Amino acid sequence: MRALLVAAPLLGHLFPLVPLADALRTAGHQVRLASAGAAATDAGVAVDDLLPGFRYQPVARRAALRHPLLARAEHAGTAGNRGAVIRLAEINRRLRAPLADLVSSFAPQVVVYEPSAPIAATVAAEHALPAVLHEISLREGRPIAAAILARLGTMAGTDPIGTFTVAPASLVGERPGWPMRYVPYAAAGELPGWLREPPPDRPRILVTRPTVTGRRPDRLMAAALAAAARLDAEVVLVRPDRRLMTRPLPDNARWVEWVPLPSALRTAAALVHHGGAGTMLTALALGVPQLVPAGPGDRRHHAMLLTDRGAGLAVDTPDQLTPDTLDRLLTDAALRTAAAEVRAEIAATPAPATLVDRLTTLTT
């Protein structure tokens, strides 16, 4: 079987598809991953680059200039997915022609796509191919994909024939589709020696920032660094904002360039991050308590689901990240218990390798 897996040009959207791609290859099938930008060049696996040189930030800036009120609402966390739909519709419009060319040359027998790349369903329908939706976050995928296609005016024949769901039911409730285990993936890389084992005398907190960063200094990372000086823990900044590195670090703080997050989390007691779905699901899959700000877009929704489940903490703004909050993240036994429960729930979900037959039966 030849399978084409398609993601929007963002690393956090491509990474969740890689475990299924690996499972398909292991089962002897031909697989192509397609995306663009950093998702094609920095993923650590072979990816067809549909838009060479693509950068996400210019698309986001133009959308903000055209829709200033919506951009303000997004910043306040009250816009839902409207801003993302506008940006992603423009990206999907650009993806359509090169994706159609790839389908013609590769001749896949099935197309798998994540919710932010639904133009793949349109192209699949035009070639009479079955298309399967692969959810990648805590949001239900079909409404997101449908909203993007509606903005593009291309809806006919684009309903997926099936859906892989990865969000734990204890956070989001039962969903229609084929439950699949969320398997954390990050591009290959080595941990420095000191990060391969937990510190001997105190717990470790990892602090990360998004793969798509803005022009302003990272407030969450700055707040974590300020709190570190009054905390009995090792605080590790992952890929920090260089503007933070102009000042001396507290004695208990360290920093590291990019590292594979799943590996680094195995020696950490807690994680502080911006609430992106991939990072949140990775921490849940590893049973690590986490703290997120209730930020713009999906992040407020993610923060609510996390705190309702009891597997982590949320703050309204990065400025509310205090030593006491971080201390609770490390010492609250209820948080650790809930995080461990979700880890067990995810581990009990069918692995990607067990679901390969779901795709092969669609091609017979």
Secondary structure, DSSP 8 states (H G I E B T S, - for coil): -EEEEE--SSHHHHGGGHHHHHHHHHTT-EEEEEE-THHHHSSSS--EESSTT--HHHHHHHHHHH-HHHHHHHHHT-STTHHHHHHHHHHHHHHHHHHHHHHHHH--SEEEE-TT-THHHHHHHHTT--EEEE--SSS-HHHHHHHHHHHHT--TT-S-SEEEE-S-HHHH---SSEE-------------GGGSS--SSS-EEEE---SS--SS--HHHHHHHHHHTTSSSEEEEES--GGGGGS---TTEEEES---HHHHHTT-SEEE----HHHHHHHHHHT--EEEE--TTHHHHHHHHHHHHTSEEEESSGGG--HHHHHHHHH-HHHHHHHHHHHHHHHTS--GGGGHHHHHGGG-
